[in-house]
Amino acid sequence: MKSLWKKAISGLVVFGLLISVIGCGGGQNNNTTVQSGTSENKGISERKFKLSVGLTEDHPEGVGGKKFKEIVEKNSGGKFQVNVYFNNQLGDDKKVSDSLQSGTVELGIISTSPLTASVKEFGIFDLPFIFNNEKEADAVLDGTVGKTLLDKLPAHNLIGLGYWENGFRNLTNSKKPVATLEDFKGLKIRTIPNQVHLDVFKALGANPTPMPFSELFTAMESKTIDGQENPLTAIQSSKFYEVQSHLSLSKHLYTPFIFMASKKFWDKLNDQEKKILQDAVIEAGKFQRELNREETKKSLEYLKNKGMQVSEFSNEETKKIQEAVKPVIDKYSKELGEELVKKMFDEIQKVRGEK
């Protein structure tokens, strides 16, 4: 009896195990079917890629880069891994642009100015005193003019995914307040290595000195140059207030960022993968623009609290300055294409005419 009883118990255990295995197997198959049937990520390959950000991690550009990473990794179901490199770790804008063209870097956020070497028409954003406010800039960037420019990039092994914001550039220096046209004279000012920028500051009477951004702080600290021009957020995040005592709210140029992909990298993606990146650029870009505008206001107060003396131009001086740089605008409008420049001004006038 004892032997028969042991055999019965043994048989029940084996039977139970079989049922358990079958049940578990069926459950796994059902889960796989559900996942493969409903997953939005089934066509996505596992990929790792680099994103170059020129400014610091806490600058709106850097915060926007982290937002992009978050969106992409979530929407790809974790199959895309974005490694973000801040503060020119992969090189300045020119070097990153070259790396994107060669395919050694997959993604980068760079200013429009260095792109003029490949697409001269991007120089329209280097023309001084074009935009009065961010709304006017948005209309041009997000309209037909902005798209026309992005469409020129694939021929140069670049893909433009959207415009982010660097912002209005303002002047700082370590020598004196600058509140009149006369005050510009003789100041040694670092500019982007861009001919339009050089000509603008020459027209104002300054001594423009092109230099990579990564070398700028040291050059100002050693008094190799007197000053520089950048958006307020960059002035704060780069701690230029430590080596600069005067800030002029010149707003002489509005600089966009372009979020770009290497065409070599982009062409390897399928449509679903491209959409994930494109949508993330747009979503993170809206966030980045809003953040940049909020932070610009805060940066001004921060810089004042750090002891920077702030100057503004009167309407009369602004007119004098605009008159001084008008020959530069006329010269480059012809070189960049008068029709394109006219379209830009038409877009701006539409915004100014809105009630």
Beta strands, then each sheet from edge to edge (+ up, - down):
strand 1: 47-53
strand 2: 80-85
strand 3: 107-111
strand 4: 158-173
strand 5: 188-191
strand 6: 207-210
strand 7: 227-230
strand 8: 246-262
strand 9: 309-311
sheet 1: 2+ 1+ 3+ 8- 4+ 7- 5- 6-
sheet 2: 2+ 1+ 3+ 8- 9-
end
